[in-house]
Amino acid sequence: MFDFIYGNIAHKTPTTATIETNGIGYKIHIPLSTFEKISNKESTKLFTKLTIRDDEIKIYGFFSLEERNLFNLLLSVNGVGSNVALTILSSSSISQFGSYVVSNDSKSLQRIKGIGKKTSERIILELKETIKCILPDSKSSTDTKNTAIISDAVMAMISLGYAKPEAEKAVNKASDNVDPTEGIEVLIKEALSCV
């Protein structure tokens, strides 16, 4: 729904920022990494993720697209919720977290609050291949953009009720048939025909 919010910073703490735009103050939940980047700013642009649960609506905000992409990837892991995903982003840089996953460093992941042995192993198992796509300097900007579109398409398919493996298979097949740069709508439409 919201891709980003730009406005004046009305209030900020290490875990939230209230961004005022057009007379409305949006309370946005942020990781510590984002707080550090906006701590000396009066206005900012945050890339957002809207989550809707039975009893609440929350907006999560990130200073960079890479942070948001990692947040979305983490949410795709069974057993990792929004709070744990934010803690991960607050506790390590994207490249540091990526190196833990790629090198099977379960013990370092377990040092992050809220991550036990089973969760760390699940993160490594489920993200080992996809994490490479969002690591800084690992791909060209076009490849990174394509990966973000593909990742968003997978998340959209999951929200439509498809299981993660089924969604990934359909989106990957669709990305062979159409160019992801044509847009997420085109990719999802193609993916639905591949299911």
Secondary structure, DSSP 8 states (H G I E B T S, - for coil): --SEEEEEEEEE-SSEEEEEETTEEEEEE--HHHHHHHTT-SEEEEEEEEEE-SS-EEEEEESSHHHHHHHHHHHTSTT--HHHHHHHHHHS-HHHHHHHHHTT-HHHHHTSTT--HHHHHHHHHHHTTGGGGTSTTSS-HHHHHHHHHHHHHHHHHHHTT--HHHHHHHHHHHHHHS-GGG-HHHHHHHHHHH-
